[in-house]
Amino acid sequence: MHDLDQLREWDAGAPPLDEETRTRVRARLLRAMREPTPVAVRRRRPVLRIALTGLVAAAVAGTVLVAVHDDGPPTRTATPPASSAPALENVSARTVLTKAAAYQRAHERQVAPRDDQFIYSKEIIKETEKGTGTTKTYVDEDWRSVDGSQRSWVMEIGKGWWSPPLKGNERVWPTQDWTLLSKLPTDPDKLLKAMRDPFDRTPDYSKPIRADEWEMINFSLQGLLYRVPVMPPGLRAAAYEALGKIPGVKATHGVKDARGRVGIGITYSGRVTLGTMIFDPETYAFLGFRDTRTSGDGKDMKTYIQLSYLDSWAIVDKAKVRPSAEG
């Protein structure tokens, strides 16, 4: 398993979990996220690579299972929570994300990949070490199987490897599976409730969101936005609007992106934050991400500021074959 990239044995031949068990497992995951020790999240810039294991059958025994591949790229440590944002910042964040959703709907490309195809993405990453000011630029190219039935090529900070196909009832979140993505609601309020458990096939939209569920909802929703470059019509716009409704999401003006453009940063101020999304202050087009990562321990620890953006994406028939526009 690579980088928390696969959710194993989703059904595992076991009966569906009852509501009490689901609640207990969610609580365990959230407690783990709130431990004083920083939460280590292995992820490719700028996206979350993690298996949401709160609902696997193994959790019936009361254990949340998260597996990490030890020989992967450097570990990213979650940023400590910021202080609670003033109400004005929350309103500003919602306004930015609402306008970003409108821009997305106006410029959305209509696509529908087949299960046997791949999602190609090319990402540019500009990384600066805080101590020395040394800056390096990486080009990461991925070819991800749409339905997970074929092995995928993934890269992180210039290093690449083959990710094996999913087995049996394995699931991964965020998913590239068009069939599963197409079943997610494009109503932002319903999407928020669906993100309580993104693998729940029959979410209860009538059930109010509890205060202790917002952390998980943000975790699932930002994973979707960070990880999936191609979505069914209306889903990304709905995700922007849903994110703006989450308590603790704030806006910061004057954030520079990888190309030096000054934009508005949107950040979640909870216990686990996945970096900052940057939007154009006039058009509200999405520009890219800003994040930090660390490597090493103790006196050898180094901190890096990362700026990244999606250069291009396409639907292709084979892995490791660039779309024609890429040559």
N, C-alpha and C positions, 0 to 999 in steps of 0.2 A: 504493500500500500504506500503510495507516494503522498507525502505532505498533507495528511488528513484529507486526502482527495477522494476517498471512497467510503460510502456508508454501507457496511456489510450486513448481510442477512436481514434485510428490512422486514420480511415476513417470517423467515426462519422456520416455517412450518408450525408456528405457534398461533394460538387464537389471538384475535385483536385485543389490545390493551384496554382495560376499563379506564374510566375517567379518573378514578383515584390514583391509579398507577401513573397515568400520564402527568397528572399534577405533581406527584411526588418526584418523578424524574426531572421534570422542568425545574422544580425547586432545587434539586441537587446540582443541575448544571449551572443555574444562576448563583448558587452558593459558591461553586468552584470559581466562577467568574469574579466573585467578590472577595476572594482570598487576598490578604495583604501582599503575598508574593505576586509579582507581575505575571499576567497570563501570557504564555508563549504561544504565538500564533504563526505557524509557517504559512507564508503566502507569497505569491508572485505579485510583483508590483503591477497594478495597484489594487489587486483583487484578493478577496478572501479565499483561501483554500482550506476548507475545514469541513469535516463530516459532522453534521448535526445528529448526534447519536442519542438524543433524549428519548426517542421512541422505538429504538431497536428492541427486538424481543429479549435480548440479553439483559436489558435494563429491568425486566420483571424482577430479577433477583436483587434489585436495588443499587446496581452499579452502573455508572455512566462510563462507557468505554470510548476512549479517544486514542487512536494509534498514530504515532509519528515515525516517519522514515528517518533513521539516524544519519544517513549519509547524503541527505539532501542539501540544498543551499542554505545560507545563513538564516538564523532564527530572528523573527521580528517580535519585539516585546511590546505588548499593548501599552499605549500612553496612559499615564495616570489620569483619573477623571479631573475635569476642570470644575471650577465652582459653578453653582447654578446660574444660568444665564438670565438676565433681566427680561421682563415681559416684552420690552421693545425689541430685543434681539430675536425672540421667538417669533414675533409677528413678522419681522424682517425676513427671517429664514423661510417662513411659510410663503411670503410674497414672492421671494426669489424662486422658490421651487414651483410655485403655481405658474409663474411666467416661463420657467424652464420647460414645464409640461406643455404649455401652449406652443412654444417654439418647436418642441419635439414633434407635436402633432402636425405642425405645418410643414415640417421637413422630413417626415418619416418615409423611409423606403419600404415598399411593399415586397416582401420576400417570403418564401416558404420552402426551406431546405427539406430534402428527403432524408429518411432515417439513415441511408447508407452513405450520405455525404459528410463533409467535414466543414467546420467553421474555422477559417483562416483569420488570424489577427496579427498585426504588426504593431508593436508598442515601442516607443522611444522613452528611455529612462535616463535622466540626468541626475547623478548622485554625487553629493559633495560631503566629504568628511569634515565634521565640525572643527576638529582639532587642528588640522593642517590647511584646510581650505581647498584641498585637492579635489578636482572634479573629474569624473569619468562618465562617459556616455555609453549606454548599452542599447542594442537593438534585439528585442525578444520577439520571436515568431512562433506562433502556436498553430497546430492543426488538431482540432478536437473533434472526435467522432460525435455526430449529432445524437445518436441513440446509445452511445457507449459500447456498441457491439464490436468495435474495432479499436486497436491500440491507437493512442494519440501521441503526438509529439508536443511536449511542453517545455518552455524555457523560463528561467528565472535569473535575472541579472547576468545574462550572457551565457548561462549554462543550460544545456538541454538534455532531455532523456525521454525514453519511450515509457508512456504510462499504459499499463495493460488494460485490455477491455474489461468491462464489468462482468461479473459472474452471477449466474442465477438471479436471485432477487436483490442483488446489490443495487443501491441507489447512491447518488451523489448530489449534494447541494452546495453551491448553486448548480443547476442542471442545464445542459444544452439541449435536452430532449424536447423537440418541438411539440410533441403530443402532450407532454406534461405542462409545458409552458402555456400552451393554448387553452388549457383548462383553468389557468389562474384568472381571477376576476380582474376586469379593467376598471371597476369602480374602486376608488382609493379606500373608502371605508371598509368594503368587503376584503380588499387586498390586505389591509392591516390585520384583519381577523384571520385570514388564511395564513399569514406569516407567523402566527403563533405555533403552527406546525405545518411547514410547507409540504410535507408528505401525506397529510391527512386528505384522503380522497373525498370525504364528505364533511367539510368544516361546518360548524354551527355558527352561522352568521347572526343569529338572534342573540347569541350569548355576549354580554358586554365584556370589554377588555378590562382585566384587573390590573392594578398598579404594578404587581410583580411580573406581569407579562411583557411590559414594554421593552425590557432589555433584550429578551429573546426576539421580539418582533423586529427591533432595529437590527439585530444580528443577522436575521434571515433576510430582511429587506435590503440592507446594504450589501450583503453577499450577492444578491441578485443583480444589483446595479453595478457592482465592481467586477463581476465575473462573466457576465453574459453580454457580448457585444451585439447579438442579433436576437430580437424578441418579436413576438407576434404584434400586430398593429394595436396600439393603445396601451400596451403593458408598461413600457418604459415611462410614458407620460403619467400613468396611474401610479407608478412606483415613486416618481418625483413628488407627486401630490401627497401620497401616503406618508413619505418621509417627512414632509413639512408638518404633519399632524402629530408627530411623535414628541412627547415632552423631552426637553433637553437638547433639541436640535437648535443650533444657533448660527447666526451669520456673522462673518468677519470681513470687513471691507479692506481693500488694499493688499490682497494676497496675490503674489506673482506666480505665474505658471512657468512651465519649462521653456517657453519661448520669450519670457520676459514681459508678457502682457499682464496688466494689473486687473484682477477680477475680484469676485466676491466668493469667499470660502464658506462652505457649509460643513459643519462638524457636529457630531453627536458628543455630548459632554457626560455620557454615562461612564460606567466602569471600564468598558471595553470599547475603544474607538478605533475605527478602521481607516483613519486618515481624514483628509479634507478634500472635498469635491470643489472644484473651482468653476465658476460660471462667468460669462461675459457680462459686465455691468449694464450694457445697453441692450444687447439682443437676448441675453440670458441663454445663449448657446453654451453647452458644456465644453469646457476647455481642457480639463485634465485633473490630476490628483497631486496633492502634496502630502508627504508622509515622512516618518522617521523610522530607522531601524538601527539595531545595535548588533555587533559581533564581538566575540571574545568575552572574557570574564575578568573581574577585578581590575588591576592596573592595565591589563591588556585590552580592556573594553574600548571599542570605538563606536561613535555615534555618527550616523549619516542622515543628511537631509535628502529626500528623494522627490523629484518632480518628474511626472510622467504624463504621457498622453497617447491615445490610440491614433496611430498614423493612418491605418487602413484596415479594412476587413473585407472578406468575401466568402462566398460559398463555393467550395471546390469538391472535386470527385475523389481525389487521392491525397493522402498525407505526404508532406514534404514536397509537394508540387505547388509552386506559387501560381496565383491567378495571372492571367495573361498580361494585365496591366502592370504587374510587378516584374515582368520579364522572366 
